[in-house]
C-alpha cells in the first residue's frame, strides 16, 4: 500500500508548528489528522485558535502552546494540551533552537504571483520564525489570503507540499464594549495624545480604547494584532504613523484579527506591514518609538501592583503573551507609558483587586499605570505604602475596607 504523500515529509517525534488565528491552515491540519495513526510521538505547537480544528486533534498527538485563551482553555483543562509560560519575545529562540525547535511548519499562504512568491498575508508573528527554522514547510494555498507587505513573502521553492483551497477564512468578530468598558477606556485615553504610537490587545476593552481616542490625530500603530477598527482608522486618516520615529508612516502588526471586511481593507492598505515577532516585540525597536502607549488587560491586580493575566480559579485561561515585553519597553521610550486596564470586579461581584494575585505574570517593578472604572493608579516610582493606597482607591468601594484589612495583616 502506498504511503500518502504528506507523510513522506514527516518523521516520528517531529514538532509541528501550526500558524494561528486567521492563518490556521485548517484543511491541511485535517489532512494531517487523517493520518494520525502514522505519526507516533509528534506534537503540535499552536497559538490562539479561532476555529474548531484543535478540538479534532486525537489524544495520541501532543499539543503545546504558550496561549490559554479560546479553545485552548478547555484543552488544557482536559490535559490534552501543555502550556509553556513564555513571553512572546522568547518565541523566536524557542522555535528556532530552544526546547520547541520546529521540524515542520504548517502555514496558510496566498496563491503565488508570476515569480512564485506567496504571502502569509493574515499573520506573520511566529509563523515567520517557524518557516525559517523548519526542516520542511507544508502549505495550504488559499485564494482568499490577501497579499500584505512585511515579513510575509514565501517562495514556492520553500514549500515541499501544498494543498490548494478556496474556503472562506474564519472571522474574529469586532467586540461590542459595555458602558463599563467605555468608562475605563476614558481613563486610558487621558494618556493618548496626537501623534502617540499605540499597542493594544484584543477584546471589548481594547475596542473601547480605540473608540475613545478616535478624535486624536496622526496616531501610530506598533502592535501584536490589528483588527477592523484600527484598519478603519487608517482608512479614515486617524492612524497615519506620521509621528513615528521608526517605520515612519507605517502601521506595524504581527497579525490581522478581524472580519472579512478587515481583510479587504488590509489588502488595499499600502501603509500596513504584517511582520514577525522579531520586529513587533523587539525591545530596542519599541524603545525608539516616542510617545509609545501600550494598553493591556489583566485578570487581577494585587496590592503590590503585580499583574495576573494567566489564571483564574486555578484554570489557565489567558497567556503570558507580549504584555510584559511591552510593559518593560514602552516606559523606556521617550514619553512612553504602559497601562494595565481592568474592571474592578468580576461579573459575580468578586474584587479583581486582590491582596495577592493567583499567578504573577508581571512583577510590580514592571507596572506603570493601572486603571479601573474608579480611576487611575500611577505606580512607577511609588513606595510600597503609596502603591497600596493608590491601588485600593481604584477598587470597587464595597471591597476597599477588606483590602485595607488585608494590607494591614501583611504589614503594608
C-alpha positions in Angstrom: 0.0 0.0 0.0 1.4 3.4 -1.0 2.3 6.0 1.7 0.3 9.2 1.4 2.5 12.0 0.1 2.1 14.2 3.1 3.6 11.5 5.4 6.8 11.4 3.3 7.7 14.8 4.8 7.1 13.8 8.4 9.2 11.9 10.9 8.3 10.3 14.3 8.7 12.7 17.1 8.5 15.8 15.0 7.5 19.2 16.4 5.0 20.7 14.0 4.3 24.4 14.3 0.8 25.4 13.1 0.0 29.0 12.1 -2.5 30.7 14.4 -5.7 32.9 14.3 -7.0 33.7 10.8 -3.9 31.9 9.4 -4.8 28.5 10.7 -4.4 26.1 7.8 -7.4 24.0 8.8 -7.7 21.9 5.6 -4.0 21.0 5.9 -4.3 20.2 9.6 -7.3 17.9 8.9 -5.4 16.0 6.3 -2.6 15.6 8.8 -5.0 14.3 11.5 -6.5 11.9 9.0 -3.1 10.1 9.2 -2.6 10.5 12.9 -2.0 6.7 13.5 1.1 7.0 11.3 2.6 9.9 13.4 4.0 8.4 16.6 5.4 10.9 19.1 4.6 14.0 17.1 3.5 17.2 18.8 1.8 20.3 17.5 2.9 23.8 18.6 -0.1 26.0 18.3 -1.2 29.6 19.2 -4.6 31.1 19.6 -7.2 29.1 17.6 -10.3 30.8 16.2 -11.6 27.6 14.6 -12.6 24.2 15.9 -9.7 22.4 14.3 -7.7 21.8 17.6 -10.6 20.1 19.2 -10.3 17.4 16.5 -6.7 16.6 17.4 -6.7 13.0 18.8 -5.2 12.4 22.2 -2.3 10.4 20.7 -0.9 13.7 19.2 0.5 16.0 21.8 -0.2 19.7 21.8 1.8 22.5 23.3 1.1 26.3 23.4 2.0 29.5 25.1 -1.6 30.6 25.0 -4.5 29.5 27.1 -7.3 31.5 25.5 -10.3 30.4 23.4 -10.4 26.7 22.7 -7.1 26.2 24.4 -8.6 26.7 27.8 -10.7 23.5 27.5 -7.9 21.5 26.0 -5.5 22.5 28.8 -8.2 21.7 31.4 -8.6 18.2 29.9 -4.9 17.6 29.9 -4.7 17.4 26.1 -2.5 20.5 25.8 0.6 21.5 27.7 1.2 25.2 28.4 4.7 26.7 28.2 4.7 30.1 30.1 6.8 32.4 27.8 6.9 36.0 26.7 6.2 36.5 23.1 9.7 37.8 22.6 11.1 34.4 23.5 9.3 32.5 20.7 11.9 33.2 18.0 14.5 31.4 20.1 12.1 28.7 21.4 11.1 27.8 17.9 14.5 28.1 16.2 16.9 26.5 18.7 15.1 26.1 22.1 13.0 23.2 23.5 10.2 23.9 21.0 12.5 23.8 17.9 10.4 23.4 14.9 10.8 20.4 12.5 7.7 21.1 10.3 5.8 24.3 9.6 2.1 24.2 8.6 1.1 27.6 7.1 -1.6 29.4 5.1 -0.4 31.2 2.0 -1.8 33.3 -0.8 -1.6 32.0 -4.4 1.8 32.7 -5.9 2.5 35.6 -8.2 4.1 35.3 -11.6 7.5 34.9 -9.9 6.4 32.2 -7.5 6.1 34.4 -4.4 3.2 33.8 -2.0 2.2 35.9 1.1 1.4 34.8 4.6 -0.9 37.8 4.4 -3.0 37.5 7.6 -0.3 36.6 10.1 3.4 36.5 10.3 4.3 36.6 14.0 5.7 33.2 15.0 4.9 31.6 11.6 7.8 33.6 10.0 10.2 32.1 12.6 8.8 28.6 12.2 9.3 28.7 8.4 12.8 30.0 8.8 13.7 27.1 11.3 11.7 24.2 9.9 13.2 21.2 8.1 10.2 21.3 5.8 7.3 23.7 5.1 3.8 22.4 4.2 1.2 24.9 3.0 -2.4 25.4 2.4 -2.6 27.9 -0.5 -5.9 29.7 -0.3 -7.4 32.1 -2.8 -8.8 34.3 0.0 -5.5 35.2 1.6 -4.6 38.8 0.9 -1.1 39.9 -0.2 0.2 42.2 2.5 3.8 43.5 2.7 6.1 42.8 5.6 7.7 39.5 6.8 5.3 37.6 4.6 7.0 36.6 1.4 7.4 32.8 1.0 8.6 31.4 -2.3 7.1 28.2 -3.7 10.6 26.7 -3.7 10.5 26.8 0.1 7.2 24.7 0.1 7.7 20.9 0.0 4.0 20.1 -0.1 0.8 22.1 -0.7 -3.0 21.9 -0.9 -5.0 24.5 -3.0 -8.2 25.6 -1.3 -10.9 28.2 -1.8 -12.6 28.1 1.6 -13.6 31.4 3.3 -11.2 32.4 6.1 -12.5 32.5 9.6 -13.6 35.8 11.1 -13.0 37.3 14.5 -16.0 39.5 15.3 -15.5 43.0 16.5 -16.2 43.4 20.2 -19.0 45.5 21.5 -17.9 47.4 24.6 -20.3 47.9 27.5 -20.7 51.2 29.3 -18.3 49.9 32.0 -15.6 49.3 29.5 -16.2 52.8 28.0 -15.6 54.4 31.4 -12.3 52.5 31.8 -11.3 53.4 28.3 -11.9 57.1 29.0 -9.3 56.8 31.8 -6.9 55.2 29.4 -7.5 57.9 26.8 -6.0 60.5 29.1 -2.6 59.2 28.2 -3.0 59.2 24.4 -2.1 62.4 22.6 -2.0 63.4 19.0 0.9 61.5 17.5 1.0 58.8 20.1 2.0 55.3 18.9 -0.3 52.6 20.3 -0.2 48.9 21.2 -3.5 47.5 22.3 -4.6 43.9 22.9 -7.9 42.3 21.8 -11.4 42.3 23.3 -14.0 44.7 24.5 -11.8 46.9 26.5 -9.3 47.4 23.6 -12.2 48.2 21.3 -13.4 50.8 23.8 -10.0 52.4 24.0 -9.7 52.7 20.2 -13.2 54.3 20.1 -12.2 56.7 22.9 -9.1 58.0 21.0 -10.8 58.3 17.6 -10.7 62.2 17.9 -6.8 62.1 18.1 -4.7 62.8 15.0 -1.7 61.1 13.4 -1.8 58.1 15.7 0.7 55.3 15.1 0.4 51.5 15.5 3.1 49.1 16.6 1.1 46.1 18.0 0.7 42.4 18.0 -2.6 42.5 16.1 -4.8 44.8 14.0 -8.5 44.5 13.5 -11.5 46.2 11.9 -11.4 49.4 13.9 -7.7 50.0 13.5 -7.9 49.4 9.8 -10.9 51.7 9.5 -8.9 54.4 11.5 -6.1 54.0 8.9 -8.6 54.4 6.1 -10.1 57.5 7.7 -6.8 59.2 8.3 -6.8 58.9 12.1 -3.9 56.4 12.2 -1.2 57.8 9.9 2.1 56.9 11.6 3.5 60.3 10.6 4.9 60.9 14.0 6.7 57.5 14.3 10.4 57.6 14.7 10.7 54.0 13.4 8.6 52.8 10.5 7.5 56.3 9.7 4.1 56.4 8.0 3.6 52.6 8.6 1.3 50.6 10.8 3.1 47.5 12.0 1.5 44.4 13.5 2.1 40.7 13.7 -1.4 39.6 12.6 -4.8 40.7 11.3 -7.6 39.6 13.6 -11.0 40.7 12.3 -13.8 40.2 9.8 -13.7 39.7 6.0 -14.1 43.4 5.8 -10.9 43.8 7.7 -9.1 41.5 5.3 -10.4 43.6 2.4 -9.2 46.8 4.0 -5.8 45.2 4.7 -5.4 44.1 1.1 -5.9 47.8 -0.1 -3.9 49.5 2.7 -0.5 50.4 1.3 0.8 51.5 4.7 0.2 48.3 6.6 3.0 45.9 7.4 2.5 42.4 8.8 5.7 41.4 10.5 7.3 38.8 12.7 7.6 38.7 16.5 11.3 39.6 16.0 10.0 43.1 15.0 6.8 43.6 16.9 8.2 42.6 20.3 11.8 43.8 19.8 12.6 45.9 22.9 15.2 48.1 21.0 12.6 48.9 18.3 9.9 49.7 20.8 12.2 52.0 22.9 12.8 54.1 19.8 9.1 55.0 19.4 8.4 58.3 21.0 5.1 58.7 23.0 4.5 54.9 22.8 1.4 53.9 24.8 0.8 50.3 25.4 -2.6 49.1 26.8 -3.1 45.6 28.1 -5.8 43.9 30.1 -5.4 41.7 33.2 -7.4 39.2 35.2 -6.4 40.7 38.6 -4.0 43.1 40.2 -2.7 42.9 43.8 -1.8 45.4 46.5 1.9 45.2 45.4 1.0 46.1 41.9 1.6 42.7 40.5 -0.4 41.6 37.5 -2.1 38.2 36.7 -3.2 37.7 33.1 -2.9 33.9 33.0 -5.0 32.0 35.6 -8.5 32.3 37.2 -9.7 29.9 39.9 -6.8 27.6 39.2 -7.6 27.3 35.5 -5.2 28.6 32.8 -7.4 30.9 30.7 -5.0 33.6 29.4 -1.4 34.0 28.4 1.9 35.5 29.4 1.8 36.8 25.9 3.5 40.0 24.9 2.2 42.1 27.8 5.5 42.2 29.8 7.5 42.8 26.6 5.6 46.0 26.0 5.3 47.0 29.7 9.0 46.9 30.1 9.9 48.5 26.8 7.3 51.3 26.5 8.4 53.1 29.6 11.9 53.3 28.2 10.6 55.1 25.1 10.7 58.9 25.1 7.4 59.9 26.7 6.2 56.3 26.8 3.6 54.9 29.1 2.3 51.5 29.9 -1.3 51.0 31.1 -3.0 47.9 32.6 -6.7 48.2 32.4 -9.4 46.1 34.0 -12.9 46.3 35.7 -12.6 46.5 39.4 -14.9 43.4 39.9 -15.9 40.2 38.2 -19.4 39.7 36.8 -20.2 37.9 40.1 -19.0 40.8 42.2 -15.7 39.4 43.3 -12.9 42.0 43.5 -10.3 41.9 40.8 -8.1 44.0 43.1 -6.8 41.3 45.5 -4.2 41.1 48.3 -2.0 38.7 46.3 -2.5 37.6 42.7 -3.0 33.9 41.9 -0.2 34.0 39.3 2.4 36.6 38.8 2.6 37.5 35.1 4.1 40.9 35.6 6.2 42.0 38.5 5.4 45.1 40.5 8.6 46.7 39.1 7.2 46.3 35.5 4.0 48.2 36.2 3.5 51.9 35.3 -0.3 52.6 35.4 -3.3 50.6 36.5 -6.8 51.8 35.7 -10.3 50.6 36.5 -13.7 52.4 36.2 -12.9 54.0 39.6 -9.8 55.9 38.4 -6.1 55.6 37.8 -3.3 54.4 40.0 0.2 55.6 38.9 2.7 53.2 40.4 6.0 53.8 38.8 8.4 55.2 41.4 5.8 54.9 44.2 6.7 53.4 47.6 5.0 50.2 48.8 2.7 52.2 51.1 1.8 54.6 48.3 1.1 51.7 46.0 -1.4 50.2 48.5 -3.3 53.4 48.9 -3.5 54.1 45.1 -4.5 50.5 44.2 -7.2 50.4 46.9 -8.5 53.7 45.7 -9.4 52.2 42.3 -11.0 49.1 43.8 -14.8 48.8 44.0 -15.9 50.8 47.1 -17.5 47.7 48.7 -14.2 45.9 48.7 -11.9 48.6 49.9 -12.2 48.1 53.7 -11.4 44.4 53.3 -8.4 45.2 51.2 -7.2 47.7 53.9 -7.5 45.0 56.5 -5.5 42.6 54.3 -2.9 45.2 53.7 -2.6 45.7 57.5 -2.2 42.0 58.1 0.6 41.9 55.5 2.3 44.8 57.2 1.8 47.1 54.2 
